[in-house]
Amino acid sequence: MTPEEIAALEPVESPCVLICSMDRESGFCFGCGRTTDEIAYWGLRSKEERDVIMAELPARMPELKAKLEERRKKRRTNRRRK
């Protein structure tokens, strides 16, 4: 096998945390902070492109975490009313 073929078989680092739910306003995933395009083409991007996206994720996450917590609170409130 060539080095390129071996590299293609190696797993690609991913920020996925298996919380796949998109924020409609921002277009970012609540779990990892990526857009649908970033998720869909993650394995096709170069390491450099993935590194740029990975560097942007920490700035995206605080607002997403706050929105996710607000959604969870609303769900708890709605369940109690039923």
MDAnalysis code that builds the backbone (N, CA, C; Angstrom):
import MDAnalysis as mda
import numpy as np

u = mda.Universe.empty(246, n_residues=82, atom_resindex=np.repeat(np.arange(82), 3), trajectory=True)
u.add_TopologyAttr("name", ["N", "CA", "C"] * 82)
u.add_TopologyAttr("resid", np.arange(1, 83))
u.add_TopologyAttr("resname", ["MET", "THR", "PRO", "GLU", "GLU", "ILE", "ALA", "ALA", "LEU", "GLU", "PRO", "VAL", "GLU", "SER", "PRO", "CYS", "VAL", "LEU", "ILE", "CYS", "SER", "MET", "ASP", "ARG", "GLU", "SER", "GLY", "PHE", "CYS", "PHE", "GLY", "CYS", "GLY", "ARG", "THR", "THR", "ASP", "GLU", "ILE", "ALA", "TYR", "TRP", "GLY", "LEU", "ARG", "SER", "LYS", "GLU", "GLU", "ARG", "ASP", "VAL", "ILE", "MET", "ALA", "GLU", "LEU", "PRO", "ALA", "ARG", "MET", "PRO", "GLU", "LEU", "LYS", "ALA", "LYS", "LEU", "GLU", "GLU", "ARG", "ARG", "LYS", "LYS", "ARG", "ARG", "THR", "ASN", "ARG", "ARG", "ARG", "LYS"])
u.atoms.positions = np.array([
    [0.838, -1.194, 0.000],
    [0.000, 0.000, 0.000],
    [0.880, 1.253, 0.000],
    [0.374, 2.262, -0.664],
    [1.087, 3.535, -0.689],
    [0.783, 4.310, 0.594],
    [1.599, 5.281, 0.945],
    [1.315, 6.106, 2.132],
    [-0.044, 6.806, 2.048],
    [-0.447, 7.196, 0.839],
    [-1.746, 7.860, 0.668],
    [-2.892, 6.895, 0.968],
    [-2.752, 5.643, 0.523],
    [-3.786, 4.634, 0.784],
    [-3.867, 4.321, 2.271],
    [-2.716, 4.244, 2.921],
    [-2.698, 3.990, 4.364],
    [-3.343, 5.150, 5.106],
    [-3.018, 6.376, 4.720],
    [-3.606, 7.558, 5.361],
    [-5.115, 7.584, 5.182],
    [-5.597, 7.129, 4.033],
    [-7.038, 7.113, 3.775],
    [-7.763, 6.128, 4.683],
    [-7.079, 5.120, 5.169],
    [-7.689, 4.119, 6.040],
    [-7.676, 4.522, 7.506],
    [-6.843, 5.469, 7.856],
    [-6.737, 5.899, 9.246],
    [-7.957, 6.720, 9.631],
    [-8.439, 6.552, 10.875],
    [-9.593, 7.345, 11.300],
    [-9.248, 8.830, 11.348],
    [-10.222, 9.645, 11.023],
    [-10.055, 11.099, 11.022],
    [-10.559, 11.627, 12.362],
    [-9.756, 12.477, 12.996],
    [-10.185, 13.094, 14.250],
    [-11.445, 13.910, 14.002],
    [-12.413, 13.773, 14.894],
    [-13.676, 14.477, 14.736],
    [-14.125, 15.045, 16.074],
    [-14.739, 16.231, 16.072],
    [-15.253, 16.806, 17.308],
    [-16.637, 16.267, 17.692],
    [-17.168, 15.324, 16.927],
    [-18.509, 14.803, 17.172],
    [-18.624, 14.212, 18.575],
    [-19.713, 14.574, 19.272],
    [-19.989, 14.025, 20.604],
    [-21.343, 13.308, 20.626],
    [-21.847, 12.986, 19.438],
    [-23.096, 12.240, 19.266],
    [-24.321, 12.957, 19.828],
    [-24.287, 14.282, 19.814],
    [-25.467, 15.101, 20.100],
    [-25.761, 15.825, 18.805],
    [-26.453, 15.165, 17.908],
    [-26.654, 15.679, 16.552],
    [-27.995, 16.399, 16.458],
    [-27.953, 17.679, 16.754],
    [-29.138, 18.520, 16.693],
    [-28.680, 19.907, 16.282],
    [-29.309, 20.443, 15.255],
    [-28.858, 21.711, 14.690],
    [-29.654, 22.894, 15.239],
    [-28.949, 23.983, 15.497],
    [-29.566, 25.241, 15.879],
    [-30.031, 25.926, 14.599],
    [-31.306, 26.177, 14.490],
    [-31.849, 26.755, 13.255],
    [-31.331, 28.160, 12.995],
    [-31.118, 28.938, 14.044],
    [-30.657, 30.323, 13.871],
    [-29.242, 30.389, 13.313],
    [-28.316, 29.692, 13.956],
    [-26.904, 29.792, 13.568],
    [-26.498, 28.766, 12.519],
    [-27.216, 27.640, 12.466],
    [-26.830, 26.564, 11.556],
    [-25.759, 25.654, 12.113],
    [-25.426, 25.827, 13.398],
    [-24.407, 25.013, 14.033],
    [-25.032, 23.864, 14.820],
    [-24.290, 22.765, 14.910],
    [-24.708, 21.607, 15.699],
    [-24.521, 21.919, 17.185],
    [-25.519, 21.593, 17.999],
    [-25.421, 21.815, 19.435],
    [-24.314, 20.974, 20.070],
    [-24.021, 19.821, 19.498],
    [-23.019, 18.932, 20.087],
    [-21.591, 19.310, 19.766],
    [-21.308, 19.569, 18.492],
    [-19.909, 19.790, 18.094],
    [-19.627, 21.197, 17.596],
    [-20.673, 21.951, 17.241],
    [-20.474, 23.319, 16.784],
    [-20.243, 23.476, 15.290],
    [-20.276, 22.371, 14.539],
    [-20.033, 22.465, 13.094],
    [-21.339, 22.698, 12.334],
    [-21.214, 23.199, 11.104],
    [-22.361, 23.347, 10.214],
    [-22.642, 21.999, 9.545],
    [-23.772, 21.892, 8.873],
    [-24.080, 20.637, 8.184],
    [-23.063, 20.349, 7.090],
    [-22.613, 21.383, 6.377],
    [-21.593, 21.172, 5.339],
    [-20.274, 20.715, 5.947],
    [-19.901, 21.316, 7.063],
    [-18.654, 20.911, 7.714],
    [-18.735, 19.461, 8.174],
    [-19.893, 19.050, 8.669],
    [-20.085, 17.666, 9.104],
    [-20.068, 16.723, 7.904],
    [-20.832, 17.068, 6.879],
    [-20.981, 16.186, 5.723],
    [-19.666, 15.945, 4.989],
    [-18.837, 16.958, 4.905],
    [-17.603, 16.837, 4.131],
    [-16.353, 16.714, 5.013],
    [-16.542, 16.427, 6.284],
    [-15.434, 16.363, 7.229],
    [-14.332, 15.409, 6.757],
    [-14.688, 14.222, 6.375],
    [-13.706, 13.232, 5.954],
    [-13.030, 13.542, 4.639],
    [-13.615, 14.440, 3.848],
    [-13.042, 14.800, 2.560],
    [-12.124, 16.022, 2.642],
    [-12.168, 16.717, 3.751],
    [-11.343, 17.914, 3.926],
    [-9.913, 17.530, 4.277],
    [-9.003, 18.425, 3.956],
    [-7.601, 18.193, 4.312],
    [-7.429, 18.393, 5.821],
    [-6.351, 17.892, 6.350],
    [-6.071, 18.070, 7.775],
    [-6.006, 19.555, 8.110],
    [-5.427, 20.349, 7.239],
    [-5.312, 21.786, 7.470],
    [-6.691, 22.446, 7.547],
    [-7.598, 22.046, 6.652],
    [-8.962, 22.599, 6.679],
    [-9.682, 22.181, 7.956],
    [-9.523, 20.924, 8.344],
    [-10.151, 20.455, 9.590],
    [-9.574, 21.199, 10.798],
    [-8.268, 21.448, 10.783],
    [-7.637, 22.172, 11.892],
    [-8.176, 23.591, 12.019],
    [-8.430, 24.251, 10.889],
    [-9.000, 25.610, 10.917],
    [-10.387, 25.566, 11.555],
    [-11.205, 24.609, 11.154],
    [-12.560, 24.483, 11.713],
    [-12.470, 24.161, 13.205],
    [-11.596, 23.230, 13.569],
    [-11.436, 22.857, 14.980],
    [-11.050, 24.073, 15.826],
    [-10.237, 24.957, 15.270],
    [-9.818, 26.158, 15.994],
    [-10.981, 27.133, 16.200],
    [-11.975, 27.106, 15.316],
    [-13.135, 28.000, 15.418],
    [-14.189, 27.484, 16.408],
    [-14.211, 26.194, 16.667],
    [-15.284, 25.594, 17.474],
    [-15.381, 26.136, 18.897],
    [-14.283, 26.344, 19.619],
    [-14.430, 26.865, 20.987],
    [-15.181, 28.190, 21.069],
    [-15.046, 29.039, 20.064],
    [-15.764, 30.317, 20.060],
    [-17.250, 30.123, 19.778],
    [-17.608, 29.072, 19.072],
    [-19.013, 28.816, 18.729],
    [-19.787, 28.181, 19.891],
    [-19.103, 27.419, 20.722],
    [-19.792, 26.565, 21.685],
    [-20.496, 27.280, 22.841],
    [-19.964, 28.352, 23.431],
    [-20.668, 28.947, 24.581],
    [-22.114, 29.338, 24.285],
    [-22.358, 29.991, 23.155],
    [-23.730, 30.384, 22.811],
    [-24.603, 29.149, 22.563],
    [-24.043, 28.143, 21.913],
    [-24.807, 26.920, 21.643],
    [-25.160, 26.187, 22.934],
    [-24.210, 26.124, 23.861],
    [-24.480, 25.456, 25.141],
    [-25.568, 26.183, 25.917],
    [-25.541, 27.512, 25.876],
    [-26.581, 28.289, 26.554],
    [-27.948, 28.042, 25.921],
    [-28.012, 28.018, 24.595],
    [-29.278, 27.746, 23.901],
    [-29.770, 26.337, 24.199],
    [-28.864, 25.372, 24.230],
    [-29.254, 23.990, 24.505],
    [-29.817, 23.858, 25.914],
    [-29.191, 24.520, 26.869],
    [-29.691, 24.483, 28.245],
    [-31.072, 25.124, 28.342],
    [-31.278, 26.204, 27.618],
    [-32.595, 26.854, 27.601],
    [-33.645, 25.918, 27.013],
    [-33.301, 25.216, 25.949],
    [-34.229, 24.236, 25.353],
    [-34.567, 23.142, 26.351],
    [-33.570, 22.671, 27.078],
    [-33.802, 21.608, 28.067],
    [-34.725, 22.080, 29.177],
    [-34.544, 23.325, 29.618],
    [-35.413, 23.877, 30.663],
    [-36.856, 23.942, 30.179],
    [-37.053, 24.365, 28.929],
    [-38.409, 24.447, 28.370],
    [-39.040, 23.060, 28.296],
    [-38.255, 22.066, 27.927],
    [-38.792, 20.703, 27.851],
    [-39.213, 20.215, 29.223],
    [-38.394, 20.487, 30.241],
    [-38.741, 20.060, 31.605],
    [-40.021, 20.735, 32.068],
    [-40.156, 22.019, 31.759],
    [-41.349, 22.766, 32.151],
    [-42.577, 22.194, 31.448],
    [-42.468, 21.905, 30.159],
    [-43.593, 21.358, 29.389],
    [-43.995, 19.981, 29.912],
    [-43.053, 19.162, 30.305],
    [-43.367, 17.823, 30.831],
    [-44.098, 17.914, 32.157],
    [-43.730, 18.877, 32.983],
    [-44.379, 19.034, 34.290],
    [-45.821, 19.473, 34.123],
    [-46.128, 20.252, 33.105],
    [-47.488, 20.734, 32.884],
    [-48.421, 19.620, 32.463],
    [-47.894, 18.597, 31.806],
    [-48.756, 17.518, 31.315],
    [-49.179, 16.623, 32.396],
])
